[in-house]
Amino acid sequence: MATTTDNGGELAKEFAAFISHAKAEAAMEARFVQSWLEERLERKCFIDSDDLHDLTRLKAHVRNSSVLVIIQSKHVLTRPFCLLELLTAIDHNVPIIGLCLTGVGVRASYDYAEAQHFLTHLDTQLADIPSAVSLLAENGHDDLLEAAYLLSNSLPNRISVPLEPGGSSEEPTAAATAAS
C-alpha cells in the first residue's frame, strides 16, 4: 500500500476517496465527482473504471481510501461489486458518504424507502441476483442475514448530499470535507 504523510505527520491512505457507483446509471456523475474531489483535495481518488484489469484489488482499494463515496442511484444496491465495496468499508471502518442522484429528468433517482426495503430483506432480494450471492460468499460474506443487518443498519442512517446533474459544481462539498 502506498502511503504518504499528511500535514500532521500521520500516514495518509493511498486514496482520498473510493467512488462506488452503478456504471449504467451514474458513470458520468462518478467521473465528475472524481475530478472535482481530486482538484480540490490534490489527492488521487479511486474509481474502478481506472483499473479494470484487476477487480480483485477493489477491496484493497476501499481499505486504502480515506472515505467511500457512494453515488446513490436507483439500482446501485443491486450491483454485486457495489455491495462488496460497501461491506468492505463497513468491515474496515472506512467512512461512507452518500451522494444522492436526484433532480428533474434523472431517470435513475435514488429512492430511500426502496433502498431501506431492499437492504432489510437483502437475503431474499438477492435470490434473483445469483452473481451477487456468489461474489459476497467468495469474499467472506456468505451469511446474507448478517450482510443485510450490516447494510440496513449503516447505509440508511448516513446523511446524503444531493447530486443533481447540471446543478452546482459545489455539491460534492461534503465528500471533500470528509475525505480531507
Helices and strands as residue ranges (DSSP letters): E 4-5, E 11-12, E 17-20, H 23-41, E 45-47, G 48-50, G 55-57, H 58-63, E 68-72, G 76-78, H 80-91, E 96-101, H 112-120, H 122-125, G 126-128, H 130-138, H 144-152, G 155-157, E 160-163, H 173-179
